[in-house]
Amino acid sequence: MIPDLCPGCFESGYKNGSCVRCGYQAHYDKLRSQKALPVGAVLKQRYYLGKLLGEGGFGITYKAYDLQKKMICCVKEYAPNGLCRRKEDHLHLELQSQECEGPYMAGLRRFLEEAQILSKLEQIPSVVDITDTFQENGTAYFVMEYLDGADLRQIVKAAKGRLPVDMVTNVILQVAVSMDVIHTKTKIIHRDISPENIYITRAEKVKVIDFGSAKQTETGMKAGLSVVLKPKFAPPEQFSSQMEQGGFTDVYSLAGTYYYALTGINIPSAPDRLAGKSYVPLKHMNIGVSERLSDAVDHALILNVRERTRTMQQFVAEIANARQVIPRMQPKPKPKPVPTAVPYVAVIEGSEKGKNWILPLNRSLKLGRSETEAQLRVRFPADISRVHCMITYLAEYQRFCIRDMSANGVYYKGQRLQKGIDYNVKPPARFVLASMGCVIELGVKYEYR
């Protein structure tokens, strides 16, 4: 590992397994997958690997630092479940058995095909950029731009399905315009458009990610396309390898994503709809969607491909006509789609019940009786120490860190915390101070600013 370089934010000042800048702690990686490369591994003598971003059935994604360009990036490694394992050197992959060689190589070809597809789309603003592809350690990697923000599903869940119609519509239109360019210029269809694969950065950029299921094909081609799908967002043709697929396939998935982003509800799967299940049109849900906009979504969700909205261009036009505006690739700034986390500390039981404080991000504050030492002052009961505990909200990990510094203890779920040790908890969490006379809650509210 490169000394002094934090695996979380890649800033200097990382000492003793702790980063004072972003709050990263070395023990966060104790539960790191055994199949994943270790923190500090360097690929191609260039890419320094930090924390794990995600692990799926076919690959592992790492936050990384490009030592040449001096910038944060994202590295995706081909590592299919059940087919390979990490060797004792913790770097190279090897097959589980000789029988795995065929499926492993087939998956490797698909992995490299995704990289090739992304490289063809690098000039399209709403597609994640790929900057490098290489093979090493018995497998393959590609390097992408690092996206700092959240995917659409995370944003919808944080907002409890109450996102503004205009904001959601602008996101969907940006995706639709970019997908129209992809369909018409490259003949590539994504085949996996869903809330998880639409990413909104903190800079309000919309990005389409995960082209692992994408195929380059003429619209309407029937040449045995594989069955790859998310059941809630895939149209009927994706449930068969023989039915025609094309731009209209992505239109259906994007319309289903649009419906979910506005309501927090998934439409029934295509097989369930064919069996008779239905969904409530947006115009009947009292969420501020006009009849024309609702009808445009319904048109894109028709099960019969010959009656459905055929192209992304047509989908954009119908939505634009319903809004009576012309969509742009770069719309005027709107309220940030990513809700702002507002961590708080509140006294919920005791003589000072009702006291509460907003906690700054990634900054440690002391709670106790002292007027000069404690930023969060609780005077009663009398056995509260001058500085009773230290509280920090670690924004990147969405966790609170609490450290007991008292004589009479901090209790969590009936157990006394070990003094001087950092404990990380997911909010909301409640702690009892001293003689049970004071209960505090650590929680997070979400606001749009």
N, C-alpha and C positions, 0 to 999 in steps of 0.2 A: 504494500500500500504506500502511496506517496505521502510522506509525512506532512502533517499540518493541513491537508486538504479534506474538507468535510464530504462524506459520501452522499449527503443530502442536498446541500446547496453549492458545493464545490468552491466555497470560499476558504481562505486561510483562517487559522485560529482554532482548528480542531485538535483538542487535547484531551487525553485520558478518556477517550470514547464519548466525548460530549462536545456539541457545537453551541457556542453562545449566540451565534447569529440566527440560526433557524430552529434551534431546539432539538436537532437530531441527536439520538442516543444510540450507542453501539448495540445495546441490548435489544433494540427494535428488530434487529436481524437474527435474533436467536431462533426464531421460528421460520427462518428463511428455508425455502424448499431445498432438500438435499440435492436435487437435480440441478439447481441453479448454480451459476458461476459465483465464486465468492466475491464479497466486497473487495475492491482494490485490484481485481484482475485487469490486465491491460490487453486489449485485442489489437492486432495489426500494429503493435508498438505505437499506438496512437489513441485508442479509445479506453479511457479509465472508467471502469464500471462502479457505479454507486448503488443506491438502494433499488430494490425490486419494485417495478411498477405493476406487473401483472403476469399471470401464468395461465395459459389456456391449454386446450387439448393438443395443439400442434407447436406452440412456441412460448418463449419466455421473453418478456420485455424489461429492459433495464434503463434507468436514468443514468446518463453517462456524460463524460466530459471529453471533448475533442482537444487533445493536447497540442495539436498543430494550430487549429483555428482559435483556440482559447475561448471556447463557447460550449454551453450545455447542449446536449443532443439526446437522442433516444436510440437504443440499439435493440433490435429484435433478433432472437436466436431461434433457429429451427431445432426443436427438441420435442418430438411427438411422444405423448404418453404411451406406455406399454411397449414401445419399440426399442428404446435405448436407455442407457444409464450413464452416469458420470463415472469415469475411471478414478482410481485412487489418487491420481495427481490433481483431482478436482477441476480439471480443465477439459480434457478430451472426452468425447462421447463415444460409446461403443454399443453395438447391437446387443439386445437381450439374448438373441439366438440367431442362428443362420436363417431360420424361417422368417425372420423380421426384415430381411434385406430387401425383398420386393416391395412391400408396403412402405418401408422407410425411404427408398429411392423415389418411389412415386410421389410421396409427400414432399420430398426435397425438390422435385421438379415443380410442384405446385407453389412451393415457397418462393423459388427463384422466379417463377412466372409472375407472382404478385409484385416482386421487386421490379421486374421488367415493365409491368403495367403501370406502376407508380411513376417510373422514370419517363414514360410517355406522356404523363399528365402533369409534369412539373411546372408548366406555364399556366395552369389553371388555378386561380386564386384560392378557391375553396377546397383544394385537395392537398392533403399533407405532403410536404416535400420530402423526397428521398435523396440522400447525398452520397451514399456509398454502398457497394455490395461486395462481399468477399467471402471466401471459404477458409476456415481455420478450425482446429480442434476436432476434425472429423465431421464437421457440420457447416452450415452456412449462416451468414448474418447480413442484415441490411441496416443502414443508419438513416434515421429520419430526424426532422426538426422536432424539438421538444415543445410540446403544447402545455402551457400553464393555464389551467382553467378547469372546466368540468364538462362531462357529456350531458346531452339533453335529458336523459333519464334522471341523472343526479339532480339537475336543476329543477325538474318537475317535482321530484320527491321533496326537495328542500322547500319548494313553494307550495306544497300540498295541492298540486293540480290547479293553481290559480294564477297562472302567468297571463300577462296582458295579451289580448288578441293580436294587437299590432306588432308586438315584439316577436311573438311566435311566428306570425305570418312573414315578417321580414327574414327570419332565420330560414324558414322553409323555402321562400322565394330565392334566397341566395343559393341554397342547395340545388333547387330545381334549375336555375339558370346555368350553374356549373355542370350539372348532369346533362343538360341539353347539349352543351358544347362537347362533352365527352361522347354522348351517343352519336352526334352527327359527324364529328371529326375523326373519332377513333373506332367507332362501332363497338365500344366496350360497354357492357352492362354490369352494374355493381352486384346485384343479386343478394345484397345483405343490408340494404338501407333500413336503419332502425334507430331508436333514440340513443342507444349505446354507441352508434357509429357516426353520430353528428356531435362535434365538439365545438364549444364556444370558449375562446380564450379570454383572459382578463383584459386584453386589448380589444375585445369585442369582434374578433375575427371568427368566422364560421368555417370549420374544416370538416370534410368528409374523410373518415378513416376506415381502415380494415378492408382492403381490396382482395382479401384472401379467397373470396368466392367469385371474384369478377372473371368474366370471359370476354374475349374479343370475338364477335360474331355479327353477321349481318342480321338486322332486325327481322324477326320472324323465322329465323333458322331453326330447324327441328333436329339437328344432327346430334342426338344423344347427349344433351347437356346433363351434367350430373345433378342429382337431387341434393342441393345444399340450401338450407333455409332456416329462418326463425318462424315458427308456426304462427305467431300472432301477427306477423307483418308480411308474410309471403302470400302471393296470389295463388289461385288453383294450379296454374301451369307449372309452378315450381315444385309441386308434389309429384310430378311425373317427369321422367327423362325423355319422353316422347312428345310432349306438348310444346308448341311454339313459345319461345321466350324472346323478349326484345325490350325496347325502351319502355313500353307499356307495363312491363313487369316491375321496373323500378318506380314507375308512376304510382302503382298500387301501394307499394311499400312506403313511399314517401307520404301518400295521403293517409295511410294508417298511422304513420308517425305523427303527422299533423294533428290527427284526431286525438291521439294519446297526449300530445304536448298541451293541447287546449283543455283536456278534461281529466287527465290522470287515469283514464280508463282505456284498456285495450279493446278493440273490436274483436268479435269472435273469430277464431281461425277459419280459413277458407273451407276446410271440410265441414266444420260445424255450421257455417253459413249455408253450405250446399245442402245440409241436412235439415235446414229450417230455422236455425238461430238467426237473430237479427240484432242490430244495434240501434240506438236512439240517434236520429239525425241531430247535428249540432244546433240547428235552428230551434229545436224543441228543448234545449237544455238550459236556457236562461243564462247564458254566459256572454252575451253581447255579440253573437255571431249572426250576421244578416242572412236572410233567406238565400240570396244569390251566392254568398260565400259557402254556405252549407251545401247548396246544390252542386257547386263546383267540386267539393270534396266527395260528395256522393257519386258523382259522375266518374271520378277517378277510382272509386272503390267497387265499381260494377264487376261482378265475377266473370262475366262473359267478355273475353278480350276484344271481340269485334264490336261491342257496345261501349266499352270502357274508353276513357280518355287515352288517345293513342300515343301522344308524345309529351315530353316535358314542356315543349314550347306551347302546346295547347293548354296544358295544366297552368302554366304561368299566365297565359292570356286570360283564362277564365277567372283566376283569382284576382288578377289586376283589374279586370272589368268589374268584378264584384266590389272592389275597393275604390274604383275610379281613380287609380294612380298608376303610374308607369314604374315598374320595378327596375332597380339598377343593380349592377354588380357590386357597387360600393354605395349603399344607402346612407342617407344622412345619419349622424349619430343618434342613437336611441338610448334610453336608460339601460344601464348595464344588465345583461341577461343573467349574470352570475350574482346571486344574492350575497350580501356582505354579512359575514359572521360577526355577531356582537356577543362576546363571552361576558358572563356576569357572575358575581358572587352575591348571594342573598342570605340573610339570616331568616330562617323560616320557623324556628322555635326558640323560645327564651325571652328574657325581659327586653331584649332589643330587636324583637321580631319586627320585620318590615324594612330594616336597613338593607340597602343593596348598593352595589358598585359595578360600574362597567370596567372590564379588565382590558388593558391594551394587549395587542397581539405580541406574543413572544417576549414579554417583559415580566420578570419576576417581581411580585409585590408581597410585602409582609403584612400578616394579619395579627393583631394583638391589642393590648391595652395602651401601649406607649404612644404618647402624643408626638414624640420626636422620631421614633424608629418605625412605627407601623403606618403604612399608607392606608390600610383597611382597618379602622379602629373599632374594636368591640370592647366596651368597658366592663361588662358584666357577663357571667358571674365572676366573683373575685379570684377564682383559681385559673382564669385565663392568664397566660404569661404575657410579659411585656411584648415579646415577639413569639407568638404561639406557633405559627406555621408560615411557610412560603408557598405561594400559589402562582403558577404560570399557565397560560394557555398556549399550546403549541399548534399554531395555525395550520402548518402543512400536514400534521398528523391528526388534526381535529380531536385532540385529547388535552385533558388537564393534567398537569404535574403538580403534586402536593408533597411537601416535605415537612415532617413534624420537627419543631425546634423547641418544644415546650417541656415543662416539668411534669405536667399532669396528663399529657397525651392527646392524640387525635385518633378517633375510632371510625372504622369503616366496616359496615355490615357486622358489627359486634366484635371486631378484632382490632386490637391496638396496633397502629402502624409503628414500625421500627424507627426510632429517632434517627434523623440525619440521612435517611434513605429516600430517594425519589420514587414516588408511586404514580404511575400513569393510569388514568381512568377515562372512560368514555362518558361524555355528558348525556343526560343529567346524572349527577352523583351527589349523594348526601353524606356528610361527615358530622360526627358528634365531637365537640371539643370539651376537654377537661371532665368535669363531673356531670356530664349529661345535661348541663343547664343551657347549652347553646348548640343549635343545629344549623349548619350552613349547607346551602345548595350551590353546586357549580353547574352552570348550564350555559346554553348558547341560544340566542335569538337570531333570526335572519331578517335583514332589512334591505330595501333598495335605496340607494343614495345617489 
